[in-house]
Amino acid sequence: MVAACSGATRGIDLSGSAAYRFDGIAAMIWDVEAGIGASPAAGLALGGRVLYLDATQNPIQGIRRLHGRIVTGLADVSWHTLNNKLLVEGSAGVEAILGWTVRPTGNLSTKISLPLPVNPVFQNLALTPSGWYRHRMPNGAAISNHIASHGYAAELGATMGTKGAIAFNFQQEYLTPAPSVLDTSFLGPWPETGAISDTLGTNAITSFYAYLYRQLFKPLYVGYAFSWTDSRFDRRVFTSGEDAGPAMPPQYKTQSAVYPYPTPTDMLAHIVSISLRFSLHPSVSWTSNVAFPFYSKQDISYMPDTVDVYRFHNEKDFGSYELPFSGPLTLESNVTWNVSARTGLTLAYHFFGFPYLEWAYFTKDSYSLHTMQLSVKQRF
């Protein structure tokens, strides 16, 4: 929520942020946001935001250059009621997918405080269900294929004294293309079969995670998390092919890629997390987090380097294998400077990486996504 006000506070809040993401291979993404908010009554906050997303994917693995841009306008509301036992937050607006059309977008979540007997272990038990519909995905391929994301999630969490917390989260996401939209990245036409195309259907990604963390001493927090993600079907598809020479039946050298969005299959990870929080100055704070998968696995689909034209036309998935120790590694760090009582700046960096081979982090056999973000908040 851009504007978050509580009690009987009055005032106008302005905020803005600019983020740049790149993977060093093909993806370059700009994500810019500006917002305004106010609190007209106790427990009620109203606001609005304008967002711009520009995602580019350069040619890679037989996929052509893809460029997606979305302008989003949102109205926001946040309402604390029932003696602060219920928090309702929501956004509604429109997304202009440039080069295509305008679509509605929105999300709604409620945080419900649940009664819990007084005890020394768990406090502040809360259930948070949510739902959404959007086209904003930081992926040029997904935007170009007009993929809509809609789904729901629910989280059950509690604090453990003043130094710890525990939570469980379930999420179901559906990815649906616009009617009649085809993936046109395949090269062709093929003499024997005509043009190759792939009709996109509705996919579903299911995920569950649980986490527990505890403060060991003032700057250090240590936690454990378990995550599991699975897709209805993976999106590893053929993206190009060329004649491999005289053969009967005809043979083609091929390329394949996960396209147009990632679809982890039976991916699970046991993760240890470490967080450091320091006050560098009365007005400057620094936080760094590491989430390291000490055990993980996922199913990887594969396709042969050469196929005959008939199999190329009729089959998509030629099999899969289990790859252990291949879960995502995340690193993040941010510095917040409270310039004054009404002005704040935050500079953040986030790293996400996963290997293509066992334990291949930070090598040529891994993928890395970097995000740099600057945020500003001003109260009047």
Phi, psi and chi 1 to 4 in degrees:
 res  aa     phi    psi   chi1   chi2   chi3   chi4
   1 MET       -  126.0 -163.6   69.3 -173.7      -
   2 VAL   -65.9  -47.7  171.8      -      -      -
   3 ALA  -104.9  116.6      -      -      -      -
   4 ALA  -123.5  107.0      -      -      -      -
   5 CYS  -124.9  152.4  -55.7      -      -      -
   6 SER  -137.4  162.9   61.7      -      -      -
   7 GLY    62.3 -143.8      -      -      -      -
   8 ALA  -101.9   22.1      -      -      -      -
   9 THR   -61.2  137.8  -57.3      -      -      -
  10 ARG  -120.1  156.1  -59.3  -66.3 -172.9  -92.1
  11 GLY   145.1  170.1      -      -      -      -
  12 ILE  -112.6  131.2  -59.3  -65.1      -      -
  13 ASP  -111.3  129.3  -67.2  -35.0      -      -
  14 LEU  -112.8  143.4  -61.8  179.7      -      -
  15 SER  -145.6  154.6   64.5      -      -      -
  16 GLY  -156.3  151.8      -      -      -      -
  17 SER  -152.0  152.8   67.6      -      -      -
  18 ALA  -139.2  126.5      -      -      -      -
  19 ALA  -125.3  141.1      -      -      -      -
  20 TYR  -124.5  126.2  177.9   63.9      -      -
  21 ARG  -118.5  141.4  -57.5 -177.4 -177.0   92.0
  22 PHE  -152.3  152.2   64.2   95.3      -      -
  23 ASP  -113.8    1.5   61.1   10.1      -      -
  24 GLY    75.1    0.0      -      -      -      -
  25 ILE  -117.5  -63.4  -56.7  173.6      -      -
  26 ALA  -141.5  -24.7      -      -      -      -
  27 ALA   -93.1  136.5      -      -      -      -
  28 MET  -141.0  121.8  -63.1  168.9  -68.7      -
  29 ILE  -133.5  129.5  -57.8  142.6      -      -
  30 TRP  -109.5  134.0  -80.6  101.7      -      -
  31 ASP  -134.5  109.0 -162.2  -17.0      -      -
  32 VAL  -118.9  141.0 -178.1      -      -      -
  33 GLU  -143.5  141.5  176.3  178.4  -23.4      -
  34 ALA  -137.3  139.4      -      -      -      -
  35 GLY  -146.0  161.1      -      -      -      -
  36 ILE  -138.5  145.0 -175.6  171.8      -      -
  37 GLY  -153.2  159.4      -      -      -      -
  38 ALA  -152.4  163.4      -      -      -      -
  39 SER  -120.4   92.6 -179.6      -      -      -
  40 PRO   -74.2  -17.0   27.9  -34.7      -      -
  41 ALA  -152.6  162.5      -      -      -      -
  42 ALA   -59.1  127.9      -      -      -      -
  43 GLY    81.1   -1.5      -      -      -      -
  44 LEU  -119.8  130.0  177.9   64.8      -      -
  45 ALA  -129.4  134.1      -      -      -      -
  46 LEU  -123.8  148.3  -57.6  175.6      -      -
  47 GLY  -164.9  179.0      -      -      -      -
  48 GLY  -149.3  153.3      -      -      -      -
  49 ARG  -140.2  149.7  -74.4  176.1  -68.9  162.4
  50 VAL  -123.5  130.0  176.5      -      -      -
  51 LEU  -127.2  144.5  -53.3   92.0      -      -
  52 TYR  -131.2  126.4  174.4   66.8      -      -
  53 LEU  -120.7  127.7  176.8   67.4      -      -
  54 ASP  -128.7  106.9 -172.0  -50.4      -      -
  55 ALA  -117.8  123.9      -      -      -      -
  56 THR  -120.2  134.4  -59.3      -      -      -
  57 GLN  -122.3  116.3  175.8 -177.0  -70.3      -
  58 ASN   -73.3  163.2  -72.5  -35.5      -      -
  59 PRO   -55.1  134.2  -25.1   34.8      -      -
  60 ILE  -160.5  138.0 -175.4  173.0      -      -
  61 GLN    50.2   42.0  -71.5 -174.7  -88.5      -
  62 GLY    83.9   -0.6      -      -      -      -
  63 ILE   -95.9  135.7  -57.4  172.1      -      -
  64 ARG   -70.5  170.8   71.1 -166.9 -171.8  -74.3
  65 ARG   -65.0  135.0 -176.3 -179.4 -174.6  -87.8
  66 LEU  -127.4  137.5  -62.7  164.5      -      -
  67 HIS  -138.0  121.8 -172.4 -160.7      -      -
  68 GLY  -125.6  135.6      -      -      -      -
  69 ARG  -133.2  136.9  -66.8  176.3  -65.7  167.0
  70 ILE  -136.5  131.7  -63.5  179.4      -      -
  71 VAL  -110.5  127.1  178.1      -      -      -
  72 THR  -122.6  135.2  -55.4      -      -      -
  73 GLY  -119.3  129.1      -      -      -      -
  74 LEU  -131.5  144.0  -69.0  171.3      -      -
  75 ALA  -107.6  132.7      -      -      -      -
  76 ASP  -116.4  148.5  -59.2  -39.7      -      -
  77 VAL  -142.8  141.9   61.7      -      -      -
  78 SER  -137.2  127.4  174.9      -      -      -
  79 TRP  -136.6  117.3 -176.9   33.8      -      -
  80 HIS   -93.9  127.9  -96.3  110.5      -      -
  81 THR  -147.0 -179.7 -174.3      -      -      -
  82 LEU    53.3   52.0  -59.7  178.5      -      -
  83 ASN    56.0   41.8  -66.6  -38.6      -      -
  84 ASN    64.5   19.4  -71.9  -29.7      -      -
  85 LYS   -86.3  -13.6  -60.5  -63.6 -176.6 -177.3
  86 LEU  -135.6  127.1  175.4   64.9      -      -
  87 LEU  -119.5  123.1  170.7   63.0      -      -
  88 VAL  -113.3  125.7  179.2      -      -      -
  89 GLU  -128.8  137.4  -67.2 -174.4  -46.3      -
  90 GLY  -155.8  158.5      -      -      -      -
  91 SER  -139.5  143.4  -59.1      -      -      -
  92 ALA  -147.0  144.1      -      -      -      -
  93 GLY   178.2 -152.0      -      -      -      -
  94 VAL  -133.8  153.9  -66.0      -      -      -
  95 GLU  -121.9  125.4  -69.2  177.2  -34.3      -
  96 ALA   -97.4  105.8      -      -      -      -
  97 ILE   -85.0  104.4  -61.2   93.4      -      -
  98 LEU   -62.3  133.4  -59.3 -172.6      -      -
  99 GLY    89.3    0.4      -      -      -      -
 100 TRP  -135.0  -91.7 -176.5   40.2      -      -
 101 THR  -159.7 -176.0 -172.7      -      -      -
 102 VAL  -108.7  135.6  175.8      -      -      -
 103 ARG  -131.8  150.6  -75.3  -71.2 -174.0  -91.5
 104 PRO   -72.0  157.0   26.7  -34.1      -      -
 105 THR  -147.9  157.1 -176.7      -      -      -
 106 GLY   175.6  165.9      -      -      -      -
 107 ASN  -151.1  155.4   62.8   80.4      -      -
 108 LEU  -145.4  134.1  178.1   66.3      -      -
 109 SER  -140.3  150.2   69.5      -      -      -
 110 THR  -131.4  135.0   59.8      -      -      -
 111 LYS  -111.1  115.4 -175.7  175.9 -178.1  179.9
 112 ILE  -110.6  118.7  -52.3  164.1      -      -
 113 SER   -79.3  125.2  -63.4      -      -      -
 114 LEU  -101.8  142.1  -56.8  175.7      -      -
 115 PRO   -66.9  140.9   23.6  -32.8      -      -
 116 LEU  -144.0  130.1 -166.7   65.8      -      -
 117 PRO   -57.3  145.5  -22.2   32.5      -      -
 118 VAL   -60.3  124.5  177.1      -      -      -
 119 ASN  -154.4  160.3   67.3   88.8      -      -
 120 PRO   -83.9   -2.3   30.7  -35.0      -      -
 121 VAL  -101.3  -58.9 -178.3      -      -      -
 122 PHE  -115.7  137.5  -59.8  110.4      -      -
 123 GLN  -139.1  166.7  -56.7   86.2   34.9      -
 124 ASN    52.8   49.2  -56.3  -47.2      -      -
 125 LEU   -68.2  131.1 -177.3   65.9      -      -
 126 ALA  -144.4  144.2      -      -      -      -
 127 LEU  -113.5  130.7  175.5   65.5      -      -
 128 THR  -127.5   92.6  -52.1      -      -      -
 129 PRO   -84.8  150.7   27.6  -29.7      -      -
 130 SER  -152.2  160.9   61.1      -      -      -
 131 GLY  -150.0  161.4      -      -      -      -
 132 TRP  -158.0  163.1   68.0   89.3      -      -
 133 TYR  -147.1  126.0  175.9   83.4      -      -
 134 ARG  -161.6  162.2   59.8  176.0  175.4  -98.4
 135 HIS  -112.5   -9.3  -74.8   80.3      -      -
 136 ARG   -69.4  105.0  -83.7 -179.1   56.0   88.1
 137 MET  -133.2  129.6  -60.4  177.7   68.2      -
 138 PRO   -73.8   64.2   28.9  -34.7      -      -
 139 ASN  -156.7  113.4 -178.4  -43.9      -      -
 140 GLY   -59.5  -36.5      -      -      -      -
 141 ALA   -66.4  -44.1      -      -      -      -
 142 ALA   -64.8  -40.2      -      -      -      -
 143 ILE   -66.5  -42.7  -63.1  172.5      -      -
 144 SER   -63.2  -30.9  -64.0      -      -      -
 145 ASN   -91.6    7.5  -77.3  -86.6      -      -
 146 HIS    56.9   48.0  -53.5  162.4      -      -
 147 ILE   -81.2  128.9  -55.7  -64.3      -      -
 148 ALA  -102.3  137.3      -      -      -      -
 149 SER  -108.1  126.3  168.5      -      -      -
 150 HIS  -144.0  148.8   51.9   98.2      -      -
 151 GLY   173.0 -165.8      -      -      -      -
 152 TYR  -146.9  160.5   59.2   88.1      -      -
 153 ALA  -149.6  160.6      -      -      -      -
 154 ALA  -148.5  136.0      -      -      -      -
 155 GLU  -128.4  136.0  179.1  166.2  -57.0      -
 156 LEU  -117.5  120.5 -179.6   65.0      -      -
 157 GLY  -140.4  162.8      -      -      -      -
 158 ALA  -154.4  154.6      -      -      -      -
 159 THR   -90.4  160.2   59.0      -      -      -
 160 MET  -126.8   84.4  -56.7  172.8   66.6      -
 161 GLY    69.7 -151.3      -      -      -      -
 162 THR   -96.5    0.9   59.9      -      -      -
 163 LYS  -123.0    5.0  -63.4 -175.7  176.9 -178.4
 164 GLY  -155.2  169.8      -      -      -      -
 165 ALA  -157.0  159.0      -      -      -      -
 166 ILE  -142.4  144.8 -173.3  171.2      -      -
 167 ALA  -155.6  154.7      -      -      -      -
 168 PHE  -131.5  136.6  -56.0   88.4      -      -
 169 ASN  -136.5  135.8 -177.6  -74.3      -      -
 170 PHE  -125.0  137.0  174.9   82.9      -      -
 171 GLN  -139.5  137.3  177.1  174.6  -62.5      -
 172 GLN  -124.5  116.9 -178.7   72.3   70.5      -
 173 GLU  -117.3  133.4  179.7 -179.4   24.3      -
 174 TYR  -111.2  135.2  -62.3   94.8      -      -
 175 LEU  -118.2  112.8  -60.4  167.8      -      -
 176 THR  -125.3  128.3  -55.0      -      -      -
 177 PRO   -81.0  161.7   31.8  -35.1      -      -
 178 ALA   -64.5  150.4      -      -      -      -
 179 PRO   -54.5  136.6  -25.1   34.5      -      -
 180 SER    70.0    9.0  -57.1      -      -      -
 181 VAL   -80.5  129.6  171.5      -      -      -
 182 LEU  -114.2  149.5  -63.6  179.2      -      -
 183 ASP   -75.9  115.2  176.8  -16.8      -      -
 184 THR  -109.4   24.0   58.8      -      -      -
 185 SER   -81.5  -14.2   66.6      -      -      -
 186 PHE   -70.9  144.0  -58.4  110.8      -      -
 187 LEU   -82.9  150.1  -59.9 -177.2      -      -
 188 GLY   172.1 -170.0      -      -      -      -
 189 PRO   -76.9  158.7   28.9  -34.6      -      -
 190 TRP   -94.2  134.6  -58.5   89.9      -      -
 191 PRO   -56.1  -38.5  -24.0   33.6      -      -
 192 GLU   -85.2  -24.9  -68.2   81.3   -0.6      -
 193 THR  -124.8   -6.7   63.2      -      -      -
 194 GLY    81.5 -168.4      -      -      -      -
 195 ALA   -66.3  143.2      -      -      -      -
 196 ILE   -97.1  127.2  -58.0  -63.8      -      -
 197 SER  -141.2  162.7   63.9      -      -      -
 198 ASP  -133.6  112.4  172.2   35.3      -      -
 199 THR   -76.6  125.0  -57.5      -      -      -
 200 LEU   -83.2  134.4  -59.7  176.5      -      -
 201 GLY  -113.8  174.1      -      -      -      -
 202 THR   -69.6  126.6  -63.0      -      -      -
 203 ASN  -108.7  164.9 -153.0  -14.4      -      -
 204 ALA  -138.5  133.4      -      -      -      -
 205 ILE  -119.0  121.0  -58.9  177.7      -      -
 206 THR  -108.6  134.6  -55.5      -      -      -
 207 SER  -141.5  151.7   60.8      -      -      -
 208 PHE  -141.8  137.5  169.6   81.7      -      -
 209 TYR  -146.2  154.3   72.5   83.5      -      -
 210 ALA  -138.0  143.7      -      -      -      -
 211 TYR  -142.9  155.7   68.4   84.6      -      -
 212 LEU  -144.2  129.5  166.9   70.2      -      -
 213 TYR  -137.6  160.0   74.4   83.4      -      -
 214 ARG  -148.6  139.2 -173.8   75.9  177.1  175.4
 215 GLN   -81.2  120.9 -177.0 -177.8   18.7      -
 216 LEU   -84.1  -45.8  -65.2 -172.5      -      -
 217 PHE  -151.7  180.0   46.9   87.5      -      -
 218 LYS   -48.6  -49.6 -170.0  172.1 -177.3  179.2
 219 PRO   -91.6   -7.8   31.0  -31.5      -      -
 220 LEU  -114.7  126.3  177.3   63.7      -      -
 221 TYR  -120.7  137.3  -66.5   76.4      -      -
 222 VAL  -126.6  138.8  176.0      -      -      -
 223 GLY  -144.3  170.5      -      -      -      -
 224 TYR  -130.5  141.9  162.3   79.0      -      -
 225 ALA  -140.3  148.6      -      -      -      -
 226 PHE  -123.6  133.3  169.5   80.3      -      -
 227 SER  -134.5  148.1   70.0      -      -      -
 228 TRP  -144.4  134.1  173.2   81.0      -      -
 229 THR  -138.7  139.0  -56.9      -      -      -
 230 ASP  -146.5  146.0 -167.5   38.8      -      -
 231 SER  -112.2  148.9  -56.5      -      -      -
 232 ARG   -58.5  -44.0  177.8 -178.8  -65.4  168.1
 233 PHE  -150.4  147.8   56.1   87.3      -      -
 234 ASP   -82.6  161.7   67.5   62.8      -      -
 235 ARG  -110.6   34.9  -76.1  -63.2  -51.8  167.7
 236 ARG   -81.4  116.4  177.5  165.1  -71.8  -81.3
 237 VAL  -133.6  159.9  -66.1      -      -      -
 238 PHE   -66.1  136.8  -74.8  117.6      -      -
 239 THR  -119.6  -15.0   53.7      -      -      -
 240 SER  -164.8  165.4   69.6      -      -      -
 241 GLY  -163.6  150.0      -      -      -      -
 242 GLU  -141.6  153.8   62.2 -179.3   20.8      -
 243 ASP   -59.7  126.7 -164.3  -24.6      -      -
 244 ALA   -91.4    5.5      -      -      -      -
 245 GLY   112.7  176.3      -      -      -      -
 246 PRO   -63.3  128.1   17.3  -26.4      -      -
 247 ALA  -163.7  159.6      -      -      -      -
 248 MET  -138.5  113.5 -170.6   55.4   65.1      -
 249 PRO   -71.1  166.4   27.6  -35.5      -      -
 250 PRO   -57.6  139.0  -22.8   33.0      -      -
 251 GLN  -112.3  145.8  -62.3  -73.4  -44.0      -
 252 TYR  -132.3  137.1  -70.6   91.7      -      -
 253 LYS   -78.4  135.6  -66.3 -179.4  179.8  178.5
 254 THR  -126.8  161.6   66.3      -      -      -
 255 GLN  -127.7  151.8  -72.7 -176.6  -58.7      -
 256 SER  -140.4  159.4   63.3      -      -      -
 257 ALA  -157.1  158.8      -      -      -      -
 258 VAL   -80.1  114.8  177.3      -      -      -
 259 TYR  -153.3  138.3 -179.6   87.0      -      -
 260 PRO   -97.8    7.0   34.9  -34.9      -      -
 261 TYR  -147.2  155.7   46.7   77.7      -      -
 262 PRO   -71.5  142.3   23.9  -32.6      -      -
 263 THR  -136.0   81.7   48.4      -      -      -
 264 PRO   -59.0  140.0  -19.1   30.9      -      -
 265 THR  -119.7  120.8  -55.0      -      -      -
 266 ASP    45.1   53.1 -164.8   20.0      -      -
 267 MET   -99.8  120.7  179.8  177.8 -176.9      -
 268 LEU  -131.9  155.1   67.1   83.0      -      -
 269 ALA  -151.9  139.9      -      -      -      -
 270 HIS  -104.0  124.2  -62.7  -86.5      -      -
 271 ILE  -125.2  137.5  -60.2  164.9      -      -
 272 VAL  -108.0  134.9   60.8      -      -      -
 273 SER  -121.1  144.4   62.8      -      -      -
 274 ILE  -131.2  130.0  -61.3  174.2      -      -
 275 SER  -128.4  134.0  178.0      -      -      -
 276 LEU  -118.5  131.5  -66.0  171.3      -      -
 277 ARG  -131.2  117.8  -55.9  176.3 -173.7  179.3
 278 PHE  -124.9  148.4  -67.9  100.1      -      -
 279 SER  -100.5  108.1  -66.9      -      -      -
 280 LEU   -80.6  -20.2  -56.3  178.7      -      -
 281 HIS  -164.7  158.3 -177.2  -88.9      -      -
 282 PRO   -52.1  -24.3  -28.9   35.2      -      -
 283 SER  -113.6    2.9   61.6      -      -      -
 284 VAL  -127.1  128.1  179.8      -      -      -
 285 SER  -127.1  152.7   60.7      -      -      -
 286 TRP  -134.1  132.6  168.7   51.1      -      -
 287 THR  -130.0  135.2  -59.1      -      -      -
 288 SER  -133.8  140.3  -70.4      -      -      -
 289 ASN  -132.9  144.1  -56.6  -65.4      -      -
 290 VAL  -130.4  130.1  177.9      -      -      -
 291 ALA  -121.5  108.0      -      -      -      -
 292 PHE  -113.0  123.0  177.2   73.7      -      -
 293 PRO   -81.1   99.1   28.6  -30.8      -      -
 294 PHE   -75.7  -19.3   62.3   88.7      -      -
 295 TYR  -145.3  134.7  176.7   76.3      -      -
 296 SER  -158.2  165.2   58.2      -      -      -
 297 LYS  -162.0  160.5   73.7  175.4 -173.7   68.8
 298 GLN  -159.5  158.8   62.2  176.7  -47.8      -
 299 ASP   -89.5  130.8  -73.0  -15.1      -      -
 300 ILE  -113.6  123.3  -56.2  -64.6      -      -
 301 SER   -81.3  152.9   61.3      -      -      -
 302 TYR  -139.7  158.0   65.2   87.5      -      -
 303 MET  -135.9  147.4  -64.7 -178.4  178.8      -
 304 PRO   -70.1  157.2   25.5  -34.1      -      -
 305 ASP   -70.6  -28.5  -66.4  -27.5      -      -
 306 THR  -133.0  143.1   59.5      -      -      -
 307 VAL  -140.7  158.9  -65.1      -      -      -
 308 ASP   -84.2  156.2   67.2   67.6      -      -
 309 VAL   -61.8  -30.2   67.7      -      -      -
 310 TYR   -71.9  -40.6  -55.6  110.5      -      -
 311 ARG   -68.2  -37.8  -66.8 -174.1   68.6 -168.4
 312 PHE   -56.8  -41.3 -169.8  105.0      -      -
 313 HIS   -75.8  -30.9 -173.8   60.6      -      -
 314 ASN  -109.0  -14.2  -65.9  -48.0      -      -
 315 GLU  -122.9  145.6  -63.9 -171.8   22.4      -
 316 LYS  -112.6  -42.9  -64.6  -74.8  172.6   56.4
 317 ASP  -117.4  120.4 -170.1   -3.1      -      -
 318 PHE   -99.2    4.8  -74.4   80.1      -      -
 319 GLY   140.3  179.2      -      -      -      -
 320 SER  -153.5  164.2   64.6      -      -      -
 321 TYR  -142.9  159.4   61.9   93.0      -      -
 322 GLU   -90.6  127.8 -177.3  178.9  -72.3      -
 323 LEU  -112.3  109.6 -179.7   63.4      -      -
 324 PRO   -81.2  164.8   29.1  -32.9      -      -
 325 PHE    50.8   53.8  -56.0  110.6      -      -
 326 SER  -135.9   22.5   56.8      -      -      -
 327 GLY   -76.3  163.7      -      -      -      -
 328 PRO   -72.4  142.3   25.0  -33.5      -      -
 329 LEU  -110.3  130.8  169.4   68.4      -      -
 330 THR  -125.2  140.3   59.4      -      -      -
 331 LEU  -132.6  138.9  -51.6  170.2      -      -
 332 GLU  -148.8  150.9   60.0 -178.1   11.1      -
 333 SER  -151.1  138.2 -175.7      -      -      -
 334 ASN  -144.8  148.7   65.7   73.5      -      -
 335 VAL  -120.9  126.8  175.9      -      -      -
 336 THR  -114.2  130.5  -61.3      -      -      -
 337 TRP  -121.0  113.0  177.9   25.5      -      -
 338 ASN   -84.1   91.0  -64.8  -44.5      -      -
 339 VAL   -58.9  -39.2 -178.6      -      -      -
 340 SER  -151.8 -176.2   68.8      -      -      -
 341 ALA   -65.1  -18.5      -      -      -      -
 342 ARG  -116.0   -4.6  -65.3  178.3  174.5  -88.9
 343 THR  -127.4  132.8  -53.9      -      -      -
 344 GLY  -138.2  142.6      -      -      -      -
 345 LEU  -124.1  141.0  -60.5  173.7      -      -
 346 THR  -133.6  128.3  -60.4      -      -      -
 347 LEU  -113.9  123.5 -179.7   62.7      -      -
 348 ALA  -129.8  149.6      -      -      -      -
 349 TYR  -133.5  136.3  167.9   76.4      -      -
 350 HIS  -134.4  134.9 -176.0  -89.2      -      -
 351 PHE  -120.6  134.6  168.3   87.5      -      -
 352 PHE  -131.1  128.5  170.8   85.8      -      -
 353 GLY  -147.7  146.4      -      -      -      -
 354 PHE  -143.7  149.2   65.1   88.3      -      -
 355 PRO   -90.8  154.0   32.2  -33.6      -      -
 356 TYR   -87.7  -19.5  -55.9  133.7      -      -
 357 LEU  -124.2  171.1  -57.3  175.2      -      -
 358 GLU   -61.8  130.4  -62.9 -179.9   26.7      -
 359 TRP    52.8   34.4  -63.2  116.5      -      -
 360 ALA   -97.2   32.9      -      -      -      -
 361 TYR   -62.0  144.0  -58.6  101.9      -      -
 362 PHE    60.1   32.0  -53.5  110.5      -      -
 363 THR  -126.4  178.0   71.9      -      -      -
 364 LYS   -68.3  -14.0   61.6 -179.5 -179.9   63.1
 365 ASP   -97.8   35.2  -65.4  -46.9      -      -
 366 SER  -145.1  163.8   67.9      -      -      -
 367 TYR  -112.9  140.7  173.9   82.3      -      -
 368 SER  -134.6  134.9  -61.1      -      -      -
 369 LEU  -122.8  126.4  179.4   66.1      -      -
 370 HIS  -112.4  139.9  -53.0  -94.1      -      -
 371 THR  -131.0  129.0  -59.9      -      -      -
 372 MET  -120.9  131.4  -64.8  177.7  -68.7      -
 373 GLN  -139.9  139.8 -177.4  174.1   26.4      -
 374 LEU  -121.0  127.4  175.2   63.7      -      -
 375 SER  -124.4  144.8  -56.7      -      -      -
 376 VAL  -132.4  137.1 -178.0      -      -      -
 377 LYS  -131.2  138.1  -67.5 -175.7  178.2 -178.9
 378 GLN  -138.5  129.5  176.3   67.6   53.2      -
 379 ARG  -109.6  138.5  167.1  162.9  -70.9 -171.3
 380 PHE  -117.5      -  -64.8   93.6      -      -
